[in-house]
Amino acid sequence: MPVPVETSSVGSVLVFYHRRQGSLFITVAILVFEPSHLYYTNYGLCFLRMSFHRMEHIEYRFLAEMYLNDAAKLLTSAMVQREPFISTMKNTSYEVEYSANYQLCQRAIRDGLSFVAIDTSTNGLVGVATSVICAEGEDEECIYHPKDLEGRYLYKPMINILRELHDHGDPLAGVTAIPSSLVAVIAKVATHVDYGRMGILTEITRHKLDVCKEKCLSIVITDASSPYSQRAFEKCGFHSVYEIQFDKFEFEGKNQFSNHPIGRCVKLMVKNL
Ligand SMILES: CC(C)(COP(=O)(O)OP(=O)(O)OC[C@H]1O[C@@H](n2cnc3c(N)ncnc32)[C@H](O)[C@@H]1OP(=O)(O)O)[C@@H](O)C(=O)NCCC(=O)NCCS
């Protein structure tokens, strides 16, 4: 004998994510309807809150010797997996990239403008932004890939697009030995993938600009290849001087960087202090 169906129920799951607090709110609502009247007779609500990484646990510190290895590792995995240039180039090598980042971090420590973000609840390094002070006549491509680095040829397409970018209004052209005309270059930056969009790069950049001011630097530049870093720099007052769309840039007859899921263009960005 069939059992008469007297009620039907509708369930819905609502998920709210509060990213600044690093919390995920999940609400499950079940409404039970009387079929003939179409009004609900009962409901259940379940409210869950799951905490992830929290901004108040993040501390910003100067990049120092003790963070060298972790900073180089974080930069390397971010570059190889997500950064629009390096992640889309063929033959990208973890070892070459790590070696370049290790040397970059060593120089960044010496120049004293670079920061890391530490999650104090785990003691893990979750963000790094390297910067160097450019000397007169310095070749900026050596900042990213030191001259003595084996395998530098791998970076040819990237070096070419950066050259093309800097051919248009290169702020480094004004660099002299006078301290007030020195240029700080924000080189590679990375946030751990689990800590993305929590404002870490934006906050690190603010710290960096304060130190640049203390050192009486007058101009900070960066080649920003990710729309997320471009946005973080804009929020800190940088403006774009020139940009190249990836799908317009060809190297050896091919569009090298147009396959990246989010990267659309590289921007030369400047902030006058
Ligand atoms: C680029 C990168 C460092 C940004 O770090 P981050 O700490 O997540 O950046 P922020 O949280 O300060 O975000 C800045 C802005 O970028 C945008 N953004 C960042 N992550 C985003 C995401 N996952 N989805 C959409 N927008 C995002 C937002 O507009 C954000 O500002 P808002 O939150 O006020 O809207 C990080 O994505 C990364 O490590 N990428 C791989 C390496 C790379 O590409 N480096 C840059 C070139 S060297």
The ligand as an ORCA input file, in Angstrom:
! r2SCAN-3c Opt
* xyz 0 1
  C      50.268     38.500     -7.141
  C      50.160     38.031     -5.692
  C      51.513     38.217     -4.993
  C      49.055     38.856     -4.994
  O      49.161     38.631     -3.604
  P      47.946     38.829     -2.574
  O      48.570     38.919     -1.221
  O      46.934     37.780     -2.811
  O      47.378     40.262     -3.012
  P      46.320     41.164     -2.192
  O      45.572     40.296     -1.243
  O      47.044     42.345     -1.657
  O      45.306     41.576     -3.345
  C      45.371     42.766     -4.098
  C      44.220     42.803     -5.090
  O      44.418     41.796     -6.090
  C      43.154     41.214     -6.453
  N      43.184     39.787     -6.121
  C      44.103     39.118     -5.385
  N      43.818     37.808     -5.367
  C      42.697     37.646     -6.098
  C      41.911     36.512     -6.454
  N      42.238     35.272     -6.086
  N      40.811     36.713     -7.230
  C      40.468     37.949     -7.653
  N      41.182     39.064     -7.333
  C      42.275     38.909     -6.580
  C      42.102     41.952     -5.657
  O      41.611     43.027     -6.458
  C      42.873     42.478     -4.478
  O      42.336     43.652     -3.921
  P      40.886     43.613     -3.159
  O      40.902     42.376     -2.320
  O      40.867     44.892     -2.364
  O      39.869     43.576     -4.251
  C      49.745     36.515     -5.623
  O      48.574     36.344     -6.367
  C      50.823     35.565     -6.161
  O      51.707     35.141     -5.419
  N      50.754     35.229     -7.494
  C      51.749     34.321     -8.107
  C      53.075     35.032     -8.342
  C      52.887     36.297     -9.151
  O      52.161     36.336    -10.127
  N      53.580     37.377     -8.712
  C      53.434     38.693     -9.337
  C      54.392     38.949    -10.419
  S      56.113     38.911     -9.884
*
